[in-house]
Structure formats: C-alpha cells, structure tokens
C-alpha cells in the first residue's frame, strides 16, 4: 500500500490548541515594518523630487500684481534705524 503524504501538523493534546507559528518572528516584526515604511517613504520622496516642475497657470481672478504699489509713507528720521557699521568702530 502506498503511503499518503500529508502535511505534518502539531497534534492537539487535550483541549489546548497548538500554538500557531508566526510568518515573521515577533521579535523582528516591528523592525521589518519600520524598514518597509521607510523604503516606501523614500520611494515617494524620490518620485516627488525627480519629476519636472509644472508650468505656471493663469493668475486667479481679480489679481492685478502690476497695479499694487509699496507703501508711500516716509519714516521719521528719529524712528529710522542706523545700520552703518563703520560708525560703530
């Protein structure tokens, strides 16, 4: 008679179920997940920085950059800050 090949399983002794074997050793599981996440983030970083910059689109409505001017007020001499370094020596 031929012997049937069967998967070797741990036998159940009493009511206690045999412990399941883990795919990844629990001791190294967090390290492996950390490495996987860092590699994925690195791939996204490389993809994001190697693409060409998109062309600039139109300005938003009611935006007039050429018509805006800077402040016209003159600061009083007493309030102006002296930035001449040569005078300090």
N, CA, C and O atoms as a CHARMM CRD file, in Angstrom:
* protein
*
  356
    1    1 UNK  N      0.82500  -1.17000   0.00000 PROA 1      0.00000
    2    1 UNK  CA     0.00000   0.00000   0.00000 PROA 1      0.00000
    3    1 UNK  C      0.87700   1.24400   0.00000 PROA 1      0.00000
    4    1 UNK  O      1.93300   1.29100   0.63000 PROA 1      0.00000
    5    2 UNK  N      0.41800   2.21500  -0.70500 PROA 2      0.00000
    6    2 UNK  CA     1.16500   3.45400  -0.79700 PROA 2      0.00000
    7    2 UNK  C      0.83400   4.34400   0.39600 PROA 2      0.00000
    8    2 UNK  O     -0.29600   4.38500   0.88200 PROA 2      0.00000
    9    3 UNK  N      1.84300   5.03600   0.83700 PROA 3      0.00000
   10    3 UNK  CA     1.62800   5.95100   1.95600 PROA 3      0.00000
   11    3 UNK  C      1.16000   7.29100   1.40800 PROA 3      0.00000
   12    3 UNK  O      1.68600   7.78000   0.40800 PROA 3      0.00000
   13    4 UNK  N      0.18500   7.87100   2.05600 PROA 4      0.00000
   14    4 UNK  CA    -0.28300   9.19500   1.66700 PROA 4      0.00000
   15    4 UNK  C      0.61700  10.23600   2.32100 PROA 4      0.00000
   16    4 UNK  O      0.93400  10.16400   3.50900 PROA 4      0.00000
   17    5 UNK  N      1.01500  11.20100   1.50700 PROA 5      0.00000
   18    5 UNK  CA     1.80400  12.29700   2.06500 PROA 5      0.00000
   19    5 UNK  C      0.83600  13.33100   2.62000 PROA 5      0.00000
   20    5 UNK  O     -0.04600  13.81300   1.90900 PROA 5      0.00000
   21    6 UNK  N      0.99600  13.65100   3.82700 PROA 6      0.00000
   22    6 UNK  CA     0.12700  14.64800   4.44200 PROA 6      0.00000
   23    6 UNK  C      0.99900  15.70500   5.12000 PROA 6      0.00000
   24    6 UNK  O      2.15400  15.47100   5.47700 PROA 6      0.00000
   25    7 UNK  N      0.40200  16.84700   5.27200 PROA 7      0.00000
   26    7 UNK  CA     1.11400  17.92700   5.94700 PROA 7      0.00000
   27    7 UNK  C      1.28400  17.55800   7.41500 PROA 7      0.00000
   28    7 UNK  O      0.35900  17.07000   8.06400 PROA 7      0.00000
   29    8 UNK  N      2.44300  17.79200   7.90100 PROA 8      0.00000
   30    8 UNK  CA     2.67600  17.48600   9.30500 PROA 8      0.00000
   31    8 UNK  C      2.17400  18.64200  10.15400 PROA 8      0.00000
   32    8 UNK  O      2.64500  19.77400  10.04100 PROA 8      0.00000
   33    9 UNK  N      1.22800  18.33400  10.98600 PROA 9      0.00000
   34    9 UNK  CA     0.69200  19.34000  11.89100 PROA 9      0.00000
   35    9 UNK  C      0.99100  18.89800  13.31300 PROA 9      0.00000
   36    9 UNK  O      1.18900  17.71700  13.60000 PROA 9      0.00000
   37   10 UNK  N      1.01600  19.87700  14.17800 PROA 10     0.00000
   38   10 UNK  CA     1.19600  19.53100  15.58400 PROA 10     0.00000
   39   10 UNK  C     -0.09600  18.92100  16.09800 PROA 10     0.00000
   40   10 UNK  O     -1.19200  19.38800  15.78700 PROA 10     0.00000
   41   11 UNK  N      0.05000  17.90500  16.86300 PROA 11     0.00000
   42   11 UNK  CA    -1.12400  17.22600  17.39500 PROA 11     0.00000
   43   11 UNK  C     -1.71600  18.01500  18.54700 PROA 11     0.00000
   44   11 UNK  O     -1.00600  18.64000  19.33500 PROA 11     0.00000
   45   12 UNK  N     -3.01500  17.96700  18.62000 PROA 12     0.00000
   46   12 UNK  CA    -3.70800  18.60900  19.72500 PROA 12     0.00000
   47   12 UNK  C     -3.72700  17.64500  20.89600 PROA 12     0.00000
   48   12 UNK  O     -4.20400  16.51500  20.79200 PROA 12     0.00000
   49   13 UNK  N     -3.20500  18.11100  21.99100 PROA 13     0.00000
   50   13 UNK  CA    -3.17600  17.28600  23.19400 PROA 13     0.00000
   51   13 UNK  C     -4.15000  17.90200  24.17800 PROA 13     0.00000
   52   13 UNK  O     -3.94600  19.03000  24.62900 PROA 13     0.00000
   53   14 UNK  N     -5.19100  17.18800  24.51300 PROA 14     0.00000
   54   14 UNK  CA    -6.20100  17.70300  25.42600 PROA 14     0.00000
   55   14 UNK  C     -7.03700  18.76400  24.73900 PROA 14     0.00000
   56   14 UNK  O     -7.27400  18.69000  23.53300 PROA 14     0.00000
   57   15 UNK  N     -7.48900  19.76200  25.50700 PROA 15     0.00000
   58   15 UNK  CA    -8.32800  20.82200  24.95400 PROA 15     0.00000
   59   15 UNK  C     -7.51200  22.02300  24.48600 PROA 15     0.00000
   60   15 UNK  O     -8.04900  22.94400  23.87000 PROA 15     0.00000
   61   16 UNK  N     -6.23900  22.00900  24.77300 PROA 16     0.00000
   62   16 UNK  CA    -5.38800  23.14400  24.42200 PROA 16     0.00000
   63   16 UNK  C     -5.00400  23.06900  22.94400 PROA 16     0.00000
   64   16 UNK  O     -4.51300  22.04400  22.47000 PROA 16     0.00000
   65   17 UNK  N     -5.23300  24.15800  22.23000 PROA 17     0.00000
   66   17 UNK  CA    -4.88200  24.22700  20.81400 PROA 17     0.00000
   67   17 UNK  C     -3.37300  24.41600  20.67500 PROA 17     0.00000
   68   17 UNK  O     -2.76500  25.11200  21.48800 PROA 17     0.00000
   69   18 UNK  N     -2.76200  23.80900  19.66100 PROA 18     0.00000
   70   18 UNK  CA    -1.32500  24.02800  19.46400 PROA 18     0.00000
   71   18 UNK  C     -1.06000  25.47300  19.03800 PROA 18     0.00000
   72   18 UNK  O     -1.87400  26.08000  18.34200 PROA 18     0.00000
   73   19 UNK  N      0.06900  26.01200  19.45400 PROA 19     0.00000
   74   19 UNK  CA     0.41900  27.39600  19.13200 PROA 19     0.00000
   75   19 UNK  C      0.69700  27.51900  17.64100 PROA 19     0.00000
   76   19 UNK  O      1.37700  26.67700  17.05400 PROA 19     0.00000
   77   20 UNK  N      0.16700  28.57400  17.03700 PROA 20     0.00000
   78   20 UNK  CA     0.38200  28.79800  15.61100 PROA 20     0.00000
   79   20 UNK  C      1.76900  29.38700  15.40500 PROA 20     0.00000
   80   20 UNK  O      2.25100  30.18800  16.20600 PROA 20     0.00000
   81   21 UNK  N      2.39200  28.97500  14.32400 PROA 21     0.00000
   82   21 UNK  CA     3.70000  29.53700  14.00400 PROA 21     0.00000
   83   21 UNK  C      3.48900  30.85600  13.26700 PROA 21     0.00000
   84   21 UNK  O      2.62400  30.95900  12.39600 PROA 21     0.00000
   85   22 UNK  N      4.26500  31.83800  13.61400 PROA 22     0.00000
   86   22 UNK  CA     4.15400  33.15100  13.00200 PROA 22     0.00000
   87   22 UNK  C      4.91300  33.17500  11.68400 PROA 22     0.00000
   88   22 UNK  O      5.92700  32.49600  11.51900 PROA 22     0.00000
   89   23 UNK  N      4.40100  33.97100  10.74800 PROA 23     0.00000
   90   23 UNK  CA     5.08500  34.15000   9.47600 PROA 23     0.00000
   91   23 UNK  C      6.39700  34.89900   9.68500 PROA 23     0.00000
   92   23 UNK  O      7.42700  34.55000   9.10800 PROA 23     0.00000
   93   24 UNK  N      6.34200  35.93900  10.52400 PROA 24     0.00000
   94   24 UNK  CA     7.52800  36.72500  10.87100 PROA 24     0.00000
   95   24 UNK  C      7.73400  36.58000  12.37600 PROA 24     0.00000
   96   24 UNK  O      6.78200  36.64300  13.15500 PROA 24     0.00000
   97   25 UNK  N      8.95600  36.39000  12.76000 PROA 25     0.00000
   98   25 UNK  CA     9.27000  36.26500  14.17600 PROA 25     0.00000
   99   25 UNK  C      8.82800  37.54400  14.89500 PROA 25     0.00000
  100   25 UNK  O      9.22800  38.63400  14.48600 PROA 25     0.00000
  101   26 UNK  N      8.01800  37.44600  15.94900 PROA 26     0.00000
  102   26 UNK  CA     7.54400  38.65300  16.63700 PROA 26     0.00000
  103   26 UNK  C      8.66600  39.54700  17.15000 PROA 26     0.00000
  104   26 UNK  O      8.46700  40.74500  17.35200 PROA 26     0.00000
  105   27 UNK  N      9.82200  38.97500  17.35700 PROA 27     0.00000
  106   27 UNK  CA    10.95200  39.77000  17.83700 PROA 27     0.00000
  107   27 UNK  C     11.39000  40.78500  16.78400 PROA 27     0.00000
  108   27 UNK  O     11.83600  41.87900  17.13000 PROA 27     0.00000
  109   28 UNK  N     11.26800  40.43400  15.49900 PROA 28     0.00000
  110   28 UNK  CA    11.74100  41.29300  14.41600 PROA 28     0.00000
  111   28 UNK  C     10.60600  41.97200  13.66100 PROA 28     0.00000
  112   28 UNK  O     10.86200  42.68900  12.69300 PROA 28     0.00000
  113   29 UNK  N      9.36700  41.76600  14.07400 PROA 29     0.00000
  114   29 UNK  CA     8.23400  42.28700  13.31900 PROA 29     0.00000
  115   29 UNK  C      8.24500  43.81300  13.23600 PROA 29     0.00000
  116   29 UNK  O      8.05400  44.35700  12.14900 PROA 29     0.00000
  117   30 UNK  N      8.45900  44.51400  14.33300 PROA 30     0.00000
  118   30 UNK  CA     8.43800  45.98100  14.30400 PROA 30     0.00000
  119   30 UNK  C      9.60400  46.52900  13.49400 PROA 30     0.00000
  120   30 UNK  O      9.46200  47.55000  12.82100 PROA 30     0.00000
  121   31 UNK  N     10.74400  45.87300  13.54800 PROA 31     0.00000
  122   31 UNK  CA    11.89500  46.31200  12.75700 PROA 31     0.00000
  123   31 UNK  C     11.60300  46.17500  11.27200 PROA 31     0.00000
  124   31 UNK  O     11.93100  47.06500  10.48700 PROA 31     0.00000
  125   32 UNK  N     10.99500  45.07300  10.88500 PROA 32     0.00000
  126   32 UNK  CA    10.68400  44.84800   9.47000 PROA 32     0.00000
  127   32 UNK  C      9.65400  45.86000   8.98700 PROA 32     0.00000
  128   32 UNK  O      9.79000  46.39200   7.88600 PROA 32     0.00000
  129   33 UNK  N      8.62000  46.13800   9.79200 PROA 33     0.00000
  130   33 UNK  CA     7.62200  47.12800   9.39100 PROA 33     0.00000
  131   33 UNK  C      8.23600  48.52400   9.28700 PROA 33     0.00000
  132   33 UNK  O      7.88000  49.28900   8.39100 PROA 33     0.00000
  133   34 UNK  N      9.13900  48.85500  10.17800 PROA 34     0.00000
  134   34 UNK  CA     9.80500  50.15700  10.11500 PROA 34     0.00000
  135   34 UNK  C     10.61300  50.28100   8.83200 PROA 34     0.00000
  136   34 UNK  O     10.57500  51.32100   8.17500 PROA 34     0.00000
  137   35 UNK  N     11.33500  49.24200   8.47200 PROA 35     0.00000
  138   35 UNK  CA    12.13800  49.26900   7.24800 PROA 35     0.00000
  139   35 UNK  C     11.23700  49.38900   6.02800 PROA 35     0.00000
  140   35 UNK  O     11.55400  50.13700   5.10300 PROA 35     0.00000
  141   36 UNK  N     10.11900  48.66800   6.00800 PROA 36     0.00000
  142   36 UNK  CA     9.19700  48.73800   4.86800 PROA 36     0.00000
  143   36 UNK  C      8.64000  50.14600   4.71100 PROA 36     0.00000
  144   36 UNK  O      8.58000  50.65800   3.59300 PROA 36     0.00000
  145   37 UNK  N      8.23200  50.78200   5.80500 PROA 37     0.00000
  146   37 UNK  CA     7.65700  52.12700   5.73600 PROA 37     0.00000
  147   37 UNK  C      8.70800  53.14600   5.31400 PROA 37     0.00000
  148   37 UNK  O      8.40700  54.04400   4.52800 PROA 37     0.00000
  149   38 UNK  N      9.92600  53.02900   5.81400 PROA 38     0.00000
  150   38 UNK  CA    10.99200  53.95800   5.42500 PROA 38     0.00000
  151   38 UNK  C     11.30100  53.81000   3.93700 PROA 38     0.00000
  152   38 UNK  O     11.52600  54.81000   3.25500 PROA 38     0.00000
  153   39 UNK  N     11.31700  52.59700   3.42900 PROA 39     0.00000
  154   39 UNK  CA    11.58300  52.38100   1.99800 PROA 39     0.00000
  155   39 UNK  C     10.46600  52.98200   1.15600 PROA 39     0.00000
  156   39 UNK  O     10.74000  53.60900   0.13200 PROA 39     0.00000
  157   40 UNK  N      9.21100  52.80300   1.56600 PROA 40     0.00000
  158   40 UNK  CA     8.08800  53.38300   0.82200 PROA 40     0.00000
  159   40 UNK  C      8.16600  54.90300   0.82800 PROA 40     0.00000
  160   40 UNK  O      7.96200  55.53400  -0.20900 PROA 40     0.00000
  161   41 UNK  N      8.45700  55.50100   1.97700 PROA 41     0.00000
  162   41 UNK  CA     8.59200  56.95900   2.04700 PROA 41     0.00000
  163   41 UNK  C      9.75100  57.44900   1.19100 PROA 41     0.00000
  164   41 UNK  O      9.64900  58.49900   0.55600 PROA 41     0.00000
  165   42 UNK  N     10.83900  56.71300   1.16600 PROA 42     0.00000
  166   42 UNK  CA    11.98200  57.08000   0.33700 PROA 42     0.00000
  167   42 UNK  C     11.61700  57.02700  -1.14300 PROA 42     0.00000
  168   42 UNK  O     12.02700  57.89500  -1.91400 PROA 42     0.00000
  169   43 UNK  N     10.85700  56.02600  -1.53900 PROA 43     0.00000
  170   43 UNK  CA    10.42000  55.93300  -2.94000 PROA 43     0.00000
  171   43 UNK  C      9.53700  57.11800  -3.29700 PROA 43     0.00000
  172   43 UNK  O      9.71500  57.72000  -4.35600 PROA 43     0.00000
  173   44 UNK  N      8.57800  57.46900  -2.42500 PROA 44     0.00000
  174   44 UNK  CA     7.73100  58.63100  -2.69100 PROA 44     0.00000
  175   44 UNK  C      8.54800  59.91700  -2.75300 PROA 44     0.00000
  176   44 UNK  O      8.27400  60.77500  -3.59100 PROA 44     0.00000
  177   45 UNK  N      9.53300  60.06500  -1.89400 PROA 45     0.00000
  178   45 UNK  CA    10.38100  61.25600  -1.89600 PROA 45     0.00000
  179   45 UNK  C     11.15000  61.36800  -3.20800 PROA 45     0.00000
  180   45 UNK  O     11.23100  62.44900  -3.79000 PROA 45     0.00000
  181   46 UNK  N     11.71000  60.26400  -3.67200 PROA 46     0.00000
  182   46 UNK  CA    12.47500  60.27200  -4.92100 PROA 46     0.00000
  183   46 UNK  C     11.56200  60.57500  -6.10200 PROA 46     0.00000
  184   46 UNK  O     11.92100  61.36900  -6.97100 PROA 46     0.00000
  185   47 UNK  N     10.38500  59.95400  -6.14400 PROA 47     0.00000
  186   47 UNK  CA     9.45200  60.20300  -7.24800 PROA 47     0.00000
  187   47 UNK  C      9.01000  61.65800  -7.24800 PROA 47     0.00000
  188   47 UNK  O      8.91300  62.27200  -8.31000 PROA 47     0.00000
  189   48 UNK  N      8.74300  62.21500  -6.08300 PROA 48     0.00000
  190   48 UNK  CA     8.27100  63.59400  -5.99100 PROA 48     0.00000
  191   48 UNK  C      9.33700  64.58900  -6.44400 PROA 48     0.00000
  192   48 UNK  O      9.00600  65.60900  -7.04900 PROA 48     0.00000
  193   49 UNK  N     10.58700  64.31400  -6.16700 PROA 49     0.00000
  194   49 UNK  CA    11.64400  65.27600  -6.48000 PROA 49     0.00000
  195   49 UNK  C     12.28500  65.07100  -7.83900 PROA 49     0.00000
  196   49 UNK  O     13.08900  65.90500  -8.25500 PROA 49     0.00000
  197   50 UNK  N     11.96900  64.01000  -8.54300 PROA 50     0.00000
  198   50 UNK  CA    12.57400  63.80500  -9.85800 PROA 50     0.00000
  199   50 UNK  C     11.65800  64.23500 -10.98700 PROA 50     0.00000
  200   50 UNK  O     12.10000  64.31400 -12.13300 PROA 50     0.00000
  201   51 UNK  N     10.41900  64.51100 -10.70300 PROA 51     0.00000
  202   51 UNK  CA     9.51600  64.96500 -11.76100 PROA 51     0.00000
  203   51 UNK  C      9.81700  66.41900 -12.09900 PROA 51     0.00000
  204   51 UNK  O     10.31700  67.17300 -11.26500 PROA 51     0.00000
  205   52 UNK  N      9.50400  66.80300 -13.33800 PROA 52     0.00000
  206   52 UNK  CA     9.72500  68.19200 -13.74300 PROA 52     0.00000
  207   52 UNK  C      8.64200  69.07500 -13.12100 PROA 52     0.00000
  208   52 UNK  O      7.54600  68.61600 -12.80100 PROA 52     0.00000
  209   53 UNK  N      8.97800  70.33900 -12.96200 PROA 53     0.00000
  210   53 UNK  CA     8.03800  71.27300 -12.35900 PROA 53     0.00000
  211   53 UNK  C      6.91400  71.58300 -13.33700 PROA 53     0.00000
  212   53 UNK  O      7.16800  71.73200 -14.53200 PROA 53     0.00000
  213   54 UNK  N      5.68900  71.68200 -12.86100 PROA 54     0.00000
  214   54 UNK  CA     4.58700  72.01600 -13.76800 PROA 54     0.00000
  215   54 UNK  C      4.68500  73.47000 -14.20700 PROA 54     0.00000
  216   54 UNK  O      5.20900  74.32200 -13.48800 PROA 54     0.00000
  217   55 UNK  N      4.17800  73.72900 -15.38400 PROA 55     0.00000
  218   55 UNK  CA     4.18900  75.10600 -15.87800 PROA 55     0.00000
  219   55 UNK  C      3.21100  75.93100 -15.06200 PROA 55     0.00000
  220   55 UNK  O      2.21700  75.42100 -14.54200 PROA 55     0.00000
  221   56 UNK  N      3.52200  77.24000 -14.96000 PROA 56     0.00000
  222   56 UNK  CA     2.65500  78.11000 -14.18300 PROA 56     0.00000
  223   56 UNK  C      1.36200  78.34600 -14.94000 PROA 56     0.00000
  224   56 UNK  O      1.35800  78.56200 -16.15200 PROA 56     0.00000
  225   57 UNK  N      0.28100  78.30000 -14.20900 PROA 57     0.00000
  226   57 UNK  CA    -1.02900  78.51300 -14.80800 PROA 57     0.00000
  227   57 UNK  C     -1.42800  79.97600 -14.73100 PROA 57     0.00000
  228   57 UNK  O     -0.61900  80.81800 -14.34000 PROA 57     0.00000
  229   58 UNK  N     -2.64300  80.28500 -15.09200 PROA 58     0.00000
  230   58 UNK  CA    -3.10700  81.67900 -15.05300 PROA 58     0.00000
  231   58 UNK  C     -3.28600  82.14700 -13.61000 PROA 58     0.00000
  232   58 UNK  O     -3.46400  81.34900 -12.68900 PROA 58     0.00000
  233   59 UNK  N     -3.23300  83.46700 -13.44800 PROA 59     0.00000
  234   59 UNK  CA    -3.45800  84.03900 -12.12600 PROA 59     0.00000
  235   59 UNK  C     -4.93000  83.90200 -11.74900 PROA 59     0.00000
  236   59 UNK  O     -5.78400  83.75900 -12.62400 PROA 59     0.00000
  237   60 UNK  N     -5.22700  83.94300 -10.46200 PROA 60     0.00000
  238   60 UNK  CA    -6.63100  83.87800 -10.04300 PROA 60     0.00000
  239   60 UNK  C     -7.38900  85.12200 -10.49700 PROA 60     0.00000
  240   60 UNK  O     -6.77400  86.14300 -10.80500 PROA 60     0.00000
  241   61 UNK  N     -8.70700  85.04500 -10.53900 PROA 61     0.00000
  242   61 UNK  CA    -9.48200  86.22000 -10.96700 PROA 61     0.00000
  243   61 UNK  C     -9.28600  87.39300 -10.00900 PROA 61     0.00000
  244   61 UNK  O     -9.07700  87.20000  -8.81100 PROA 61     0.00000
  245   62 UNK  N     -9.35500  88.59400 -10.54000 PROA 62     0.00000
  246   62 UNK  CA    -9.22000  89.86000  -9.79900 PROA 62     0.00000
  247   62 UNK  C     -7.83600  90.03300  -9.18900 PROA 62     0.00000
  248   62 UNK  O     -7.70300  90.72400  -8.17900 PROA 62     0.00000
  249   63 UNK  N     -6.80500  89.43200  -9.76500 PROA 63     0.00000
  250   63 UNK  CA    -5.43800  89.59000  -9.26500 PROA 63     0.00000
  251   63 UNK  C     -4.69100  90.51500 -10.21300 PROA 63     0.00000
  252   63 UNK  O     -4.51900  90.20000 -11.39000 PROA 63     0.00000
  253   64 UNK  N     -4.24300  91.66600  -9.69600 PROA 64     0.00000
  254   64 UNK  CA    -3.51400  92.64000 -10.50300 PROA 64     0.00000
  255   64 UNK  C     -2.20200  92.95100  -9.80800 PROA 64     0.00000
  256   64 UNK  O     -2.13600  93.87400  -8.99600 PROA 64     0.00000
  257   65 UNK  N     -1.16700  92.20100 -10.11100 PROA 65     0.00000
  258   65 UNK  CA     0.12400  92.38400  -9.45700 PROA 65     0.00000
  259   65 UNK  C      0.80200  93.66300  -9.91400 PROA 65     0.00000
  260   65 UNK  O      1.53700  94.26900  -9.13400 PROA 65     0.00000
  261   66 UNK  N      0.58700  94.09400 -11.13900 PROA 66     0.00000
  262   66 UNK  CA     1.26000  95.27800 -11.66700 PROA 66     0.00000
  263   66 UNK  C      0.68800  96.56200 -11.08200 PROA 66     0.00000
  264   66 UNK  O      1.38900  97.57300 -11.04800 PROA 66     0.00000
  265   67 UNK  N     -0.53700  96.56000 -10.63100 PROA 67     0.00000
  266   67 UNK  CA    -1.15100  97.79000 -10.12700 PROA 67     0.00000
  267   67 UNK  C     -0.87300  98.01900  -8.64700 PROA 67     0.00000
  268   67 UNK  O     -1.06100  99.13400  -8.16000 PROA 67     0.00000
  269   68 UNK  N     -0.43500  97.00400  -7.92500 PROA 68     0.00000
  270   68 UNK  CA    -0.16500  97.17600  -6.50000 PROA 68     0.00000
  271   68 UNK  C      1.17700  97.86800  -6.30500 PROA 68     0.00000
  272   68 UNK  O      2.15100  97.56200  -6.99300 PROA 68     0.00000
  273   69 UNK  N      1.21700  98.81000  -5.35500 PROA 69     0.00000
  274   69 UNK  CA     2.44300  99.54800  -5.07800 PROA 69     0.00000
  275   69 UNK  C      2.81900  99.35900  -3.62600 PROA 69     0.00000
  276   69 UNK  O      2.00500  98.95400  -2.79600 PROA 69     0.00000
  277   70 UNK  N      4.05900  99.65800  -3.34200 PROA 70     0.00000
  278   70 UNK  CA     4.54300  99.57100  -1.97800 PROA 70     0.00000
  279   70 UNK  C      4.05600 100.74300  -1.15400 PROA 70     0.00000
  280   70 UNK  O      3.36500 101.61600  -1.68000 PROA 70     0.00000
  281   71 UNK  N      4.39600 100.78400   0.12100 PROA 71     0.00000
  282   71 UNK  CA     3.95300 101.88700   0.98100 PROA 71     0.00000
  283   71 UNK  C      4.62900 103.19500   0.57200 PROA 71     0.00000
  284   71 UNK  O      5.81100 103.22300   0.22900 PROA 71     0.00000
  285   72 UNK  N      3.85100 104.26900   0.61600 PROA 72     0.00000
  286   72 UNK  CA     4.35400 105.58700   0.23200 PROA 72     0.00000
  287   72 UNK  C      4.74600 106.43300   1.43300 PROA 72     0.00000
  288   72 UNK  O      5.23700 107.54700   1.25200 PROA 72     0.00000
  289   73 UNK  N      4.55400 105.96000   2.61400 PROA 73     0.00000
  290   73 UNK  CA     4.83900 106.76300   3.79400 PROA 73     0.00000
  291   73 UNK  C      6.34300 106.85000   4.02100 PROA 73     0.00000
  292   73 UNK  O      7.08500 105.90800   3.74500 PROA 73     0.00000
  293   74 UNK  N      6.77000 107.98100   4.52100 PROA 74     0.00000
  294   74 UNK  CA     8.17400 108.19800   4.83100 PROA 74     0.00000
  295   74 UNK  C      8.33100 108.09200   6.34700 PROA 74     0.00000
  296   74 UNK  O      7.56700 108.68700   7.10800 PROA 74     0.00000
  297   75 UNK  N      9.32600 107.33100   6.76600 PROA 75     0.00000
  298   75 UNK  CA     9.55900 107.14000   8.19100 PROA 75     0.00000
  299   75 UNK  C     10.34600 108.32900   8.72200 PROA 75     0.00000
  300   75 UNK  O     11.29100 108.79600   8.08700 PROA 75     0.00000
  301   76 UNK  N      9.95100 108.80600   9.87400 PROA 76     0.00000
  302   76 UNK  CA    10.59500 109.93600  10.51200 PROA 76     0.00000
  303   76 UNK  C     12.05400 109.58600  10.81800 PROA 76     0.00000
  304   76 UNK  O     12.35400 108.43700  11.14000 PROA 76     0.00000
  305   77 UNK  N     12.95600 110.55000  10.72200 PROA 77     0.00000
  306   77 UNK  CA    14.39000 110.33000  10.96300 PROA 77     0.00000
  307   77 UNK  C     14.65300 109.80700  12.37200 PROA 77     0.00000
  308   77 UNK  O     15.57000 109.01000  12.57000 PROA 77     0.00000
  309   78 UNK  N     13.87300 110.23800  13.34100 PROA 78     0.00000
  310   78 UNK  CA    14.08300 109.79500  14.71100 PROA 78     0.00000
  311   78 UNK  C     13.75500 108.30400  14.87200 PROA 78     0.00000
  312   78 UNK  O     14.32800 107.62700  15.72500 PROA 78     0.00000
  313   79 UNK  N     12.84400 107.80800  14.05700 PROA 79     0.00000
  314   79 UNK  CA    12.42300 106.41700  14.16300 PROA 79     0.00000
  315   79 UNK  C     13.24400 105.47300  13.28200 PROA 79     0.00000
  316   79 UNK  O     13.18600 104.25600  13.46100 PROA 79     0.00000
  317   80 UNK  N     14.00600 106.02100  12.33500 PROA 80     0.00000
  318   80 UNK  CA    14.77700 105.15800  11.44200 PROA 80     0.00000
  319   80 UNK  C     15.93400 104.51300  12.18700 PROA 80     0.00000
  320   80 UNK  O     16.50300 105.10300  13.10500 PROA 80     0.00000
  321   81 UNK  N     16.26600 103.32600  11.79300 PROA 81     0.00000
  322   81 UNK  CA    17.33400 102.57100  12.42700 PROA 81     0.00000
  323   81 UNK  C     18.65100 102.86900  11.70800 PROA 81     0.00000
  324   81 UNK  O     18.70500 102.86600  10.47800 PROA 81     0.00000
  325   82 UNK  N     19.70300 103.12300  12.47300 PROA 82     0.00000
  326   82 UNK  CA    21.00900 103.38800  11.88600 PROA 82     0.00000
  327   82 UNK  C     21.71300 102.05400  11.65200 PROA 82     0.00000
  328   82 UNK  O     21.96400 101.31100  12.60100 PROA 82     0.00000
  329   83 UNK  N     22.02900 101.75000  10.40600 PROA 83     0.00000
  330   83 UNK  CA    22.64100 100.46000  10.07600 PROA 83     0.00000
  331   83 UNK  C     24.06900 100.60700   9.57900 PROA 83     0.00000
  332   83 UNK  O     24.61600  99.66900   9.00000 PROA 83     0.00000
  333   84 UNK  N     24.67500 101.74700   9.78900 PROA 84     0.00000
  334   84 UNK  CA    26.05100 101.94600   9.33300 PROA 84     0.00000
  335   84 UNK  C     27.00400 101.29500  10.32900 PROA 84     0.00000
  336   84 UNK  O     27.10200 101.73400  11.47500 PROA 84     0.00000
  337   85 UNK  N     27.69900 100.26100   9.90100 PROA 85     0.00000
  338   85 UNK  CA    28.60200  99.52300  10.78000 PROA 85     0.00000
  339   85 UNK  C     29.91000 100.29500  10.97500 PROA 85     0.00000
  340   85 UNK  O     30.53600 100.17700  12.02800 PROA 85     0.00000
  341   86 UNK  N     30.32400 101.06600  10.00000 PROA 86     0.00000
  342   86 UNK  CA    31.59000 101.80000  10.08900 PROA 86     0.00000
  343   86 UNK  C     31.56400 102.82700  11.21800 PROA 86     0.00000
  344   86 UNK  O     32.61100 103.13000  11.79000 PROA 86     0.00000
  345   87 UNK  N     30.41800 103.35700  11.54400 PROA 87     0.00000
  346   87 UNK  CA    30.32500 104.36100  12.59900 PROA 87     0.00000
  347   87 UNK  C     30.53300 103.74700  13.98300 PROA 87     0.00000
  348   87 UNK  O     30.86400 104.46500  14.92600 PROA 87     0.00000
  349   88 UNK  N     30.34600 102.44200  14.12100 PROA 88     0.00000
  350   88 UNK  CA    30.45500 101.79700  15.42400 PROA 88     0.00000
  351   88 UNK  C     31.89800 101.52300  15.81700 PROA 88     0.00000
  352   88 UNK  O     32.17600 101.33300  17.00100 PROA 88     0.00000
  353   89 UNK  N     32.81400 101.49500  14.87900 PROA 89     0.00000
  354   89 UNK  CA    34.20800 101.15300  15.18500 PROA 89     0.00000
  355   89 UNK  C     34.94100 102.25600  15.84400 PROA 89     0.00000
  356   89 UNK  O     36.12200 102.11100  16.16000 PROA 89     0.00000
